[in-house]
Amino acid sequence: MGELTVVYCGIDWAESHHDVAVINNAGELLAKRRITDDAEGYRILADLLADHGDGPDDRIPVCIETNRGLLVALLNQGGRKVYAINPMAASRYRDRHGVSRKKSDPGDALVLANILRTDMHVHRPIPADTPQARAVAVLARAQQEAQWNRQQMSNQVRSLLREYYPAALYAFATWTNPLTRPEAREILRIAPTPARGAKLTIALLRVALVRAGRSRGIEAAMGAQLLGLLRQLDAARIAADELAAWAEAAFREHPDSKIMLSFPGIGTQLGARILVEIGDDRSRFSDARALNAYAGSAPITRASGRNATSDAAWSRTTDSTTRALWSFAPSTHPREPTAHYRARRERGDWHAAGLRHFFNRMIGQLFHCLQRGEVFEEHEAFPSALRDAA
């Protein structure tokens, strides 16, 4: 009796087209095809997979370098396992097939298919999150990108003001992130140049700039540029605020939101981002240690010869903002969690080690509560006996 044939598919995706490679468990290329990124292309892909044994009860696994988009959503339906491989990791696999650094889209599709053939057991498929969780993910990611865009526009305004209007920055220095405040933007609109600002409140500013060699024409040009940047900053701020409201509303409708919001230090925006990272597929993580490893907070041991070290190597698997905001904030956490951190410090942990231990403990509590559908209870999560033992 011959060996059972197993088929794997790799897809190198692009904006306008995708290259597909289908291989068997012996590494033989069964088919390759370039498809367009539209309904006709998806139909051709479905037919190609069906020709090689894909069916409702035996889905061909697919390897691709992204976990988003319509193509991934379509492939992830019907119980198919779709593996999203980081492009950097995929490039390392490419070196196994040659040392010339040669690269092509069809070749990359073949590399991705071979990743499943040889190492599928060490990679995780994209979780089967509910449509409600995916909707929160779309809004939360869009809101975060809008926030980054708003900050980028704010940085551009700040850089421009430093060139020709530093007094404005000095005047707003007492505010936190002042250029995102409406008061600062309104003042800059009516006084976008040092000359006009001098007529308002700072009489000596224009003289100082003239002594520095600034000309009125340059001031006017930079003032016009500032007004343009302010309009872009306004648009970025409105987009960020609206997306934040939509993301928060979608998150509150999700059944996991009540559990996440019961944890100290987690608000609606942070909770939405955590939901984006871990999803709501309860089978995705086998235990709390698996979730800790995914969060990147597990210490990494490096041993060579007689030397051995253990570092707190935060990975970029999860969003660094989520980690930083929730890892430790004494002002937002209740008495027992803060006492747990202090007990770790008294035991001899450095600050970073104490934070990592605290973060891992909170991640474990989150896993427990989500699995059981329970809200966070401080006295159960940090009983006195456990704190004293720590």
C-alpha positions in Angstrom: 0.0 0.0 0.0 1.5 3.3 -1.1 2.1 6.3 1.2 -0.9 8.7 1.6 -0.4 11.8 -0.6 -0.7 15.1 1.3 -1.0 18.4 -0.6 0.2 21.8 0.4 -0.4 25.3 -1.1 1.8 28.4 -0.9 0.6 31.8 -2.1 2.9 34.8 -2.7 0.4 37.7 -2.6 0.6 41.2 -4.1 -1.8 44.0 -4.6 -2.8 43.1 -8.2 -2.0 39.4 -8.5 -1.0 36.3 -6.5 1.3 33.5 -7.4 0.2 30.0 -6.3 2.2 26.8 -5.9 0.8 23.4 -5.0 3.1 20.6 -4.0 2.8 17.1 -2.5 4.5 15.6 0.6 7.5 14.5 -1.5 8.1 18.1 -2.5 7.1 17.7 -6.1 5.5 20.7 -7.8 2.0 19.7 -8.8 0.8 23.0 -10.2 1.6 26.7 -10.3 -0.5 29.6 -11.4 -0.7 33.4 -11.3 -4.2 34.7 -10.4 -5.7 38.2 -10.3 -6.9 39.8 -7.1 -10.6 39.7 -8.0 -13.5 37.3 -8.0 -12.3 35.6 -11.2 -8.9 35.0 -9.6 -10.4 33.6 -6.4 -12.6 31.2 -8.6 -9.5 30.0 -10.4 -7.7 29.4 -7.1 -10.7 27.4 -5.8 -10.8 25.3 -8.9 -7.1 24.7 -8.8 -7.3 23.4 -5.2 -10.3 21.3 -6.0 -8.4 19.6 -8.8 -5.8 18.5 -6.3 -8.2 17.0 -3.7 -9.5 20.0 -1.8 -13.0 19.3 -0.5 -15.3 20.0 2.5 -13.9 17.1 4.5 -10.2 17.5 3.4 -9.1 21.1 3.1 -5.6 21.8 1.6 -3.6 23.9 4.1 -2.4 27.2 2.7 0.7 29.3 3.6 0.7 33.0 2.9 2.7 36.1 4.2 -0.3 38.0 5.6 -3.2 37.4 8.0 -5.5 40.1 6.6 -7.4 40.9 3.4 -10.3 39.4 1.4 -8.2 36.5 0.0 -7.2 35.4 3.5 -10.8 35.7 4.7 -12.1 33.5 1.8 -9.4 30.9 2.4 -10.1 30.7 6.1 -13.7 29.7 5.6 -14.9 26.1 5.8 -12.4 24.8 8.3 -9.3 25.3 6.1 -6.1 26.0 8.0 -4.3 29.1 6.8 -0.8 29.8 8.1 0.4 33.4 8.1 4.2 33.4 7.9 6.2 36.6 8.8 8.0 37.8 5.6 11.3 37.9 7.5 10.9 34.3 8.5 10.0 33.3 5.0 13.2 34.9 3.7 15.2 32.7 6.0 13.5 29.6 4.5 14.4 30.9 1.1 18.1 30.5 2.0 17.5 26.8 2.4 16.8 26.4 -1.2 19.8 28.4 -2.5 22.6 30.7 -1.5 22.4 33.1 -4.5 19.7 35.2 -2.9 17.7 34.9 -6.1 14.1 35.9 -5.6 10.9 35.6 -7.6 7.2 35.6 -6.9 6.6 32.0 -8.2 9.7 30.9 -6.3 8.4 32.5 -3.1 5.1 30.7 -3.5 7.0 27.4 -3.7 9.1 28.3 -0.6 5.9 29.0 1.3 4.3 25.6 0.3 7.5 23.9 1.4 7.3 25.6 4.8 4.1 23.7 5.4 5.6 20.4 4.1 8.6 20.5 6.4 7.6 22.6 9.4 3.8 22.9 9.6 3.9 21.5 13.1 5.9 24.4 14.5 3.6 27.2 13.1 0.1 28.3 14.2 -2.8 28.6 11.8 -4.8 31.8 11.8 -7.4 31.4 14.6 -11.0 30.9 13.8 -12.3 34.1 15.4 -15.9 35.0 15.3 -17.1 37.7 12.8 -17.8 40.0 15.8 -14.1 39.7 16.9 -12.9 40.4 13.4 -15.0 43.5 13.2 -13.5 44.8 16.4 -10.0 44.0 14.9 -10.7 46.0 11.8 -11.9 49.1 13.8 -9.2 48.9 16.5 -6.4 48.6 13.9 -7.8 51.4 11.9 -8.1 53.6 15.0 -4.5 52.8 16.0 -3.2 53.7 12.5 -5.3 56.9 12.6 -3.7 57.7 16.0 -0.2 57.1 14.6 -1.1 59.3 11.6 -2.3 62.1 13.9 0.9 61.9 15.9 3.0 62.0 12.7 1.1 65.2 11.5 1.7 66.7 15.0 5.4 66.0 14.7 5.5 67.7 11.3 3.8 70.8 12.8 6.2 70.8 15.7 9.2 70.4 13.4 8.1 73.3 11.3 7.5 75.6 14.3 11.0 74.8 15.6 12.4 76.2 12.3 10.7 79.6 12.4 8.3 80.0 15.3 9.9 78.5 18.5 8.0 80.9 20.7 4.8 79.2 19.9 6.1 75.9 21.2 7.4 77.6 24.3 4.0 79.2 24.9 2.3 75.7 24.7 5.0 73.9 26.7 2.9 73.5 29.8 0.4 71.3 27.9 0.8 67.6 27.3 1.1 66.9 23.6 -0.1 70.5 23.0 -0.4 70.4 19.2 -3.3 68.0 19.4 -5.3 70.4 21.7 -7.9 72.6 20.0 -6.7 75.7 21.9 -3.2 75.4 20.4 -4.5 74.9 16.8 -6.9 77.9 17.1 -4.1 80.2 18.3 -1.9 79.0 15.5 -4.6 79.7 12.9 -5.0 83.3 13.9 -1.2 83.8 14.4 0.6 81.4 12.0 3.7 83.7 11.8 5.8 85.3 14.4 4.9 88.7 12.9 1.2 88.1 13.5 1.9 86.5 16.8 3.8 89.6 17.9 0.8 91.8 17.3 -1.2 89.5 19.6 0.9 89.1 22.7 4.6 88.9 22.1 5.9 92.3 20.9 9.6 91.4 20.9 9.3 88.1 19.0 9.4 89.7 15.5 12.4 91.9 16.3 14.3 88.8 17.6 13.6 86.9 14.5 14.7 89.9 12.3 18.0 90.0 14.2 18.3 86.3 13.5 18.1 87.0 9.8 14.5 85.9 9.2 12.6 87.8 6.4 9.0 88.6 6.3 8.6 86.6 3.0 9.9 83.5 4.6 7.7 83.9 7.6 4.6 84.2 5.3 5.6 81.1 3.3 6.1 79.1 6.5 2.9 80.4 7.9 1.0 79.2 4.8 2.7 75.8 5.2 1.7 75.7 8.8 -2.0 76.4 7.9 -1.9 73.5 5.4 -0.4 71.2 8.1 -3.1 72.3 10.6 -5.8 71.3 8.2 -4.3 67.9 7.7 -3.9 67.6 11.5 -7.5 68.4 12.0 -8.6 65.7 9.5 -6.3 63.2 11.2 -7.7 64.1 14.7 -11.3 63.8 13.5 -10.5 60.4 11.9 -8.8 59.1 15.0 -11.6 60.3 17.3 -14.4 58.8 15.1 -12.6 55.5 14.7 -12.0 55.3 18.5 -15.7 55.8 19.1 -16.7 53.1 16.6 -14.0 50.6 17.9 -15.1 51.2 21.5 -18.8 50.6 20.6 -18.0 47.4 18.7 -15.8 46.2 21.5 -18.5 46.7 24.2 -20.9 44.6 22.1 -18.5 41.7 22.2 -19.2 39.1 25.0 -15.5 39.2 26.1 -15.5 42.9 26.8 -17.2 42.5 30.2 -14.4 40.2 31.3 -11.6 42.3 29.9 -12.9 45.5 31.4 -13.1 43.9 34.8 -9.3 43.8 34.9 -7.5 46.8 36.4 -5.8 49.0 33.9 -7.8 47.9 30.9 -10.1 50.4 29.3 -12.2 50.1 26.1 -9.4 51.1 23.7 -6.8 48.9 25.3 -9.3 46.0 25.7 -10.1 46.3 22.0 -6.4 46.0 21.1 -6.0 43.0 23.4 -9.0 41.3 21.7 -7.3 42.1 18.3 -4.2 40.3 19.4 -5.6 37.2 21.1 -9.0 36.9 19.3 -11.9 34.9 20.8 -11.0 31.4 19.5 -10.8 29.5 22.8 -8.8 26.6 21.2 -6.0 28.9 20.0 -4.0 28.7 23.2 -3.7 25.4 25.1 -2.9 27.0 28.4 -1.8 30.2 30.1 1.9 29.5 29.3 1.1 29.4 25.6 -0.6 32.8 25.8 2.5 34.1 27.7 4.8 32.8 25.0 2.6 34.4 22.3 2.7 37.7 24.3 6.5 37.5 24.1 7.0 38.0 27.8 8.6 34.6 28.5 12.3 34.9 29.3 14.7 33.6 26.7 17.6 31.6 27.9 20.9 31.8 26.0 23.5 29.2 26.9 26.9 28.7 25.3 29.7 26.8 27.0 29.9 27.8 30.6 27.8 31.0 30.2 24.1 31.0 30.6 21.8 34.1 30.8 18.1 34.7 30.9 16.9 37.9 29.3 13.5 39.6 29.3 13.2 39.6 25.5 9.9 41.2 24.6 8.9 40.0 21.2 6.9 42.0 18.6 4.3 39.3 18.3 1.8 41.4 20.2 1.3 45.2 20.1 4.0 46.9 22.2 1.6 49.6 23.2 -0.8 47.1 24.7 2.1 45.6 26.7 3.4 48.9 27.9 0.1 50.3 29.0 -1.0 47.2 30.9 2.2 45.7 32.2 2.3 47.9 35.4 0.6 51.1 36.5 0.5 51.4 40.3 -2.0 54.2 40.1 -4.5 52.1 38.2 -4.0 48.7 39.8 -5.7 47.9 43.2 -3.9 47.1 46.4 -3.3 43.3 46.0 -1.7 43.4 42.5 0.6 46.2 43.5 1.5 44.4 46.7 2.4 41.3 44.5 4.9 43.4 42.5 6.4 44.9 45.7 6.8 41.4 47.2 8.7 40.3 44.0 11.0 43.3 44.5 11.6 42.5 48.1 12.4 38.9 47.1 15.3 40.3 45.0 13.8 40.8 41.5 15.0 43.7 39.5 12.4 46.2 38.3 12.2 44.6 34.8 11.9 41.1 36.3 9.2 42.2 38.7 7.2 43.7 35.8 7.6 40.6 33.7 6.5 38.4 36.5 3.5 40.6 37.2 2.6 40.8 33.5 2.8 37.0 33.2 0.6 36.6 36.3 -2.1 39.0 34.9 -2.0 37.2 31.5 -2.5 34.0 33.3 -5.5 35.4 35.1 -6.9 36.8 31.8 -6.6 33.3 30.2 -8.4 31.7 33.2 -11.2 34.2 33.2 -11.8 34.0 29.4 -11.8 30.2 29.5 -14.3 30.1 32.3 -16.4 33.2 31.4 -15.7 34.8 34.7 -14.8 38.5 35.6 -11.6 39.4 37.4 -11.8 39.2 41.2 -8.8 40.7 43.0 -9.0 38.6 46.1 -9.2 35.4 44.1 -6.4 36.4 41.7 -4.0 37.5 44.4 -4.9 35.8 47.7 -2.8 36.6 50.7 -1.3 33.2 50.9 0.1 33.4 47.4 1.4 36.9 48.0 3.2 35.9 51.1 4.7 32.9 49.3 6.0 35.2 46.6 
